[in-house]
Amino acid sequence: MHTKKHLGPSCLRESLSERFGAVADTRQKAKSDHVIHDVLMGGFAMMFFQDPSLLQFQKRMEDEAHMNNLSTMFHIRSIPKDSQMRKVTDEVRPEELAPLFEDFFRPLQRGKHLEQYRILGDRYIVAIDGSQYFTSEKVFCPGCLIREGKKGTIRYSHQILQPAIMHPDMRQVIPLCPEEVRNSDGKEKQDCEINAGKRVLAKIRKSHPKLPLIVVGDGLYSKQPTIKTIRDLHMDYILVAKPDDHKKLMEWVGEMRALKEVKSLTVKEKTRTHIYEWVSDIPLNDNKQTVMVNYFECWIEEKGKTAYHNSWITNLPYRQGHHQNDGEGRQMPLEDRK
């Protein structure tokens, strides 16, 4: 069968159905009114139909026409009530659902569809960011993350770290398997997300051992331990570097500016001006075993005001004169190595 056929909605649903049917059911058979395939497929159907809640989804399925569609499209015979659906899905181990992401990724790769996501030669950007999908002050479980508010209130939550392959010119992203942020990862939000980040990067490399990746992330990840993990996994990185988090780094940038060693590039448009500055091979911190990084800063000025400003660190080298302006100042002056 041609690879493109494997990317159609019907084949993707069939792949999901097959995986869900193989998930281990640890419930007592006498108390199981709905097979686990139907429960999981029902959860996917709710997302597919973009219902705002399980309760809303249940009400819609009371209509005979909708139930017939559900049976035809998703091979579902019965759907449990919202409370039972939550209970069943909570007991499914995430590891049993992880292969689903491989099922979707491999046909994209085999069919050459992944090539349109290439950037800077043969690399691919994998962006990682945390997302909270449950929070409450009353409802909690043993796996909840616990945060104490300023007023002494306790808030329980669940979070994941979601990686995705993306391209600046592509609207669609390719999600990779998310990683649960565990309450054993640390007491602070920063520690939890960083530790989950190390795990998910290791899993990505194991699943895609030869894929040349650039890790893109916010300021949580621009710390030496995370950078070491990224480099040990043979990945590149472009990470946000906030001045308040990198005082020693900014001292070096300030000294290089004073010595006029900071290179710059200005791209003017009709209403905007893009200003880029970069400096290579400076220490990230004052640690004796500090990692050397390349620093990059960008401003976008519009009508005499700063509309955007940010700064990053990267291991990718810069090459002056290599900037290719596309008319909108979007291309970074990074070296495009074949």
Residue, then its C-alpha position, 0 to 999 in steps of 0.5 A: m500500500h502506498t505510504k500516503k494512504h497510511l496518513g489518511p484519517s481512516c488508517l490513523r483511526e485503525s492504527l489507534s483502534e489496534r493499539f487500544g485493543a492491545v492495552a492490558d485491562t487490569r479490571q475485574k471482569a465481573k465489574s467491567d461493563h465496557v471494554i477498555h478499547d471502547v473507553l480509550m477510543g471514546g476519549f479520542a472521539m471526544m477530542f476528535f469532535q472537540d467537545p469541551s468536556l466529557l459531560q458534553f460529549q456524553k450528552r451528545m452521544e445520547d443522540e442516536a445519530h451521533m452514536n451511530n457515527l461513533s460506531t461507524m467511525f471509531h468501532i465503539r459499541s458502548i461508552p461509559k459515563d464520564s466518571q467511569m471513563r476517567k477512572v479507567t483511563d487513569e489506570v492505563r500506564p502511559e508506556e502502553l500508549a507511547p507506541l502510538f506516536e511511533d505509529f504516526f511518525r514512521p509513515l511520515q518519515r518513510g513517505k518523505h513528508l518529514e523532509q519539508y520540516r528540515i531547517l539549516g541543512d538537514r536538521y529538525i527543530v524539536a520544541i519542548d514545553g510544559s503544559q498543565y492539563f489538570t488543576s484543583e484545590k479539592v480533587f487530588c490523587p497520590g501522583c499529583l504535583i502539589r504547590e502552596g500558594k501565597k495565601g497558604t492554599i494548596r493546589y494539586s495539578h498534573q503536568i506533561l512535557q510535550p515535545a513536537i517537531m516543527h518548522p517556522d513556515m509550517r502550520q502543522v506540528i508533529p507531536l512526539c510522545p509526551e513525558e509526565v512531570r512526576n511529583s518525585d522530580g523535585k519540589e520546585k516547578q523548575d526542578c520538576e520540568i527540567n528533570a522531565g525534560k532530560r527524560v523526554l530527550a533521552k527517549i526521543r534519542k532512543s526512538h530516533p537515534k539518527l535524526p539530527l535535532i535542534v532542541v528549542g526551549d525556554g529559559l528553564y533549559s538554558k542551564q549547564p546540566t540540561i545543555k550537557t544532557i543535550r550534547d551527550l545525546h548528540m543534539d544541537y540547541i537554541l535556548v532562551a537565555k534571560p539576562d536575570d538568569h545568566k548574570k555572568l554570561m551578560e557580563w561577558v556580552g557587555e564586555m564584548r560590546a565595549l570592545k566592539e567584538v559583538k557582531s550585528l546585522t540590521v534588516k529594514e522592512k517597510t514598517r519594521t526593523h530587525i536588529y540582530e547581535w551575536v557573539s561566539d564562544i563565551p562562558l555560560n557561567d563562572n563554573k570552572q567547567t563551564v560550557m562555552v556557548n554562542y549568544f544571540e539577541c534580537w530586537i524588532e522595532e516598529k514605529g520607534k518602539t520595541a515590539y519584540h526583544n529576546s536572547w538565546i544561547t546555542n552551540l550552532p556556529y555563526r558565520q558573518g555574511h551568511h544571512q539570507n534575507d527573505g524580505e521579512g528578516r526571519q532567517m537567523p545568521l546561523e551556519d547552514r552546514k551540509 
